[in-house]
């Protein structure tokens, strides 16, 4: 699709993978556009600070999990872990997402529904069952809904409306905003920002010349910075850079640990030994597929073919048939994809090459305090501060 081809071209230009006069011209255009984008972003934040644009609050505790770059930091496993931790400790949690690249239907139908006063918030899961598929919900909300029992998942471009809906419909006292760092229309009690240890700020430029959504000094708004894929970072050096922008912020470091494989056709689980000394083809439509492929190689897989697509890419049935055939021709014994990609796969043909998805979870670095304990300690401190502020 045109959008995916443009995205891949953009990535090729900003990462230096594309060369020639066309790439040079693209960089020049992107450089000018990035200055315009930077001015617009900073003006918007100024308008919120001086009250021209309004941030609306809620009776619920609002926690934002976001990032400062485009894709690739691994928000979904962190949102899932945080939601589960809080729910296990008695909080009535809901997750609110924009539902990036979800199918919202024809414009005429949406306008008609709006005129009728129909709710614009869609319930992906009511906590008991998944109600929408990945195309209507978006791949990340659908993935969260599939993995989080008892926790409602809602999508709406207007995050404030979704927050209010969660409070009134589900009596939620804690709302997690998925990808909410740039969404200033909702007042939040806590801003968690994820930074990819292997590629923290890209080439240092603002979109579209680089992958930064906003200038790095805007990390000053973060209450907690979580460095993901920290094993790929010079951790002390990266911590120093973050402290230069925000001396007061808490900094935690985590890594993604594979846990098991799931058969996409049957949902049966297999241990990580499944791929040891096995010829494998990979399928990944994520921002940085290299990390996923490296995990499989570390588990002993022999990668014979790598199929890479744009982030959030929705696969067509014939594409998957072609990929399965090509992988078999190359001698692959199975196709391995990510859990997020599995949410976007069409119905697979019966028989043929086995297809598995890899489940990962975020863990603390080796030798450091348990990740859950670190996170809960921080959350307790912030909740105590919030209560003192409400009673002061």
Secondary structure as the mmCIF struct_conf table of DSSP 4:
data_model
#
loop_
_struct_conf.conf_type_id
_struct_conf.id
_struct_conf.beg_label_comp_id
_struct_conf.beg_label_asym_id
_struct_conf.beg_label_seq_id
_struct_conf.end_label_comp_id
_struct_conf.end_label_asym_id
_struct_conf.end_label_seq_id
HELX_RH_AL_P HELX_RH_AL_P1 UNK A 2 UNK A 14
TURN_TY1_P TURN_TY1_P1 UNK A 15 UNK A 16
BEND BEND1 UNK A 20 UNK A 20
HELX_RH_AL_P HELX_RH_AL_P2 UNK A 21 UNK A 50
TURN_TY1_P TURN_TY1_P2 UNK A 51 UNK A 51
BEND BEND2 UNK A 52 UNK A 53
STRN STRN1 UNK A 56 UNK A 56
BEND BEND3 UNK A 59 UNK A 60
STRN STRN2 UNK A 61 UNK A 67
BEND BEND4 UNK A 68 UNK A 68
STRN STRN3 UNK A 69 UNK A 69
BEND BEND5 UNK A 70 UNK A 71
BEND BEND6 UNK A 73 UNK A 73
HELX_RH_AL_P HELX_RH_AL_P3 UNK A 75 UNK A 88
TURN_TY1_P TURN_TY1_P3 UNK A 89 UNK A 90
STRN STRN4 UNK A 93 UNK A 97
TURN_TY1_P TURN_TY1_P4 UNK A 100 UNK A 101
HELX_RH_AL_P HELX_RH_AL_P4 UNK A 107 UNK A 116
TURN_TY1_P TURN_TY1_P5 UNK A 117 UNK A 117
STRN STRN5 UNK A 122 UNK A 125
BEND BEND7 UNK A 127 UNK A 129
STRN STRN6 UNK A 130 UNK A 130
BEND BEND8 UNK A 132 UNK A 132
HELX_RH_AL_P HELX_RH_AL_P5 UNK A 134 UNK A 137
HELX_RH_AL_P HELX_RH_AL_P6 UNK A 139 UNK A 147
TURN_TY1_P TURN_TY1_P6 UNK A 149 UNK A 150
STRN STRN7 UNK A 152 UNK A 155
BEND BEND9 UNK A 157 UNK A 158
HELX_RH_AL_P HELX_RH_AL_P7 UNK A 159 UNK A 170
BEND BEND10 UNK A 173 UNK A 173
STRN STRN8 UNK A 174 UNK A 178
TURN_TY1_P TURN_TY1_P7 UNK A 179 UNK A 179
TURN_TY1_P TURN_TY1_P8 UNK A 181 UNK A 182
TURN_TY1_P TURN_TY1_P9 UNK A 184 UNK A 185
STRN STRN9 UNK A 186 UNK A 186
BEND BEND11 UNK A 189 UNK A 189
STRN STRN10 UNK A 190 UNK A 196
TURN_TY1_P TURN_TY1_P10 UNK A 197 UNK A 198
BEND BEND12 UNK A 199 UNK A 201
TURN_TY1_P TURN_TY1_P11 UNK A 202 UNK A 203
BEND BEND13 UNK A 204 UNK A 204
HELX_LH_PP_P HELX_LH_PP_P1 UNK A 205 UNK A 205
STRN STRN11 UNK A 206 UNK A 206
TURN_TY1_P TURN_TY1_P12 UNK A 207 UNK A 209
BEND BEND14 UNK A 210 UNK A 211
STRN STRN12 UNK A 212 UNK A 212
BEND BEND15 UNK A 213 UNK A 214
HELX_RH_3T_P HELX_RH_3T_P1 UNK A 216 UNK A 221
BEND BEND16 UNK A 223 UNK A 223
STRN STRN13 UNK A 224 UNK A 228
BEND BEND17 UNK A 229 UNK A 229
HELX_RH_3T_P HELX_RH_3T_P2 UNK A 230 UNK A 232
BEND BEND18 UNK A 233 UNK A 233
HELX_RH_AL_P HELX_RH_AL_P8 UNK A 235 UNK A 245
TURN_TY1_P TURN_TY1_P13 UNK A 247 UNK A 248
STRN STRN14 UNK A 250 UNK A 263
TURN_TY1_P TURN_TY1_P14 UNK A 264 UNK A 266
STRN STRN15 UNK A 269 UNK A 270
HELX_RH_3T_P HELX_RH_3T_P3 UNK A 272 UNK A 275
TURN_TY1_P TURN_TY1_P15 UNK A 276 UNK A 277
STRN STRN16 UNK A 279 UNK A 284
BEND BEND19 UNK A 286 UNK A 287
HELX_RH_AL_P HELX_RH_AL_P9 UNK A 289 UNK A 298
TURN_TY1_P TURN_TY1_P16 UNK A 299 UNK A 300
STRN STRN17 UNK A 302 UNK A 308
TURN_TY1_P TURN_TY1_P17 UNK A 311 UNK A 312
HELX_LH_PP_P HELX_LH_PP_P2 UNK A 313 UNK A 316
HELX_RH_AL_P HELX_RH_AL_P10 UNK A 317 UNK A 329
TURN_TY1_P TURN_TY1_P18 UNK A 330 UNK A 331
BEND BEND20 UNK A 333 UNK A 333
STRN STRN18 UNK A 334 UNK A 338
HELX_RH_AL_P HELX_RH_AL_P11 UNK A 339 UNK A 342
TURN_TY1_P TURN_TY1_P19 UNK A 343 UNK A 344
HELX_LH_PP_P HELX_LH_PP_P3 UNK A 347 UNK A 349
BEND BEND21 UNK A 350 UNK A 353
STRN STRN19 UNK A 354 UNK A 364
HELX_LH_PP_P HELX_LH_PP_P4 UNK A 365 UNK A 365
TURN_TY1_P TURN_TY1_P20 UNK A 366 UNK A 367
BEND BEND22 UNK A 368 UNK A 368
HELX_LH_PP_P HELX_LH_PP_P5 UNK A 369 UNK A 370
HELX_RH_AL_P HELX_RH_AL_P12 UNK A 371 UNK A 391
#
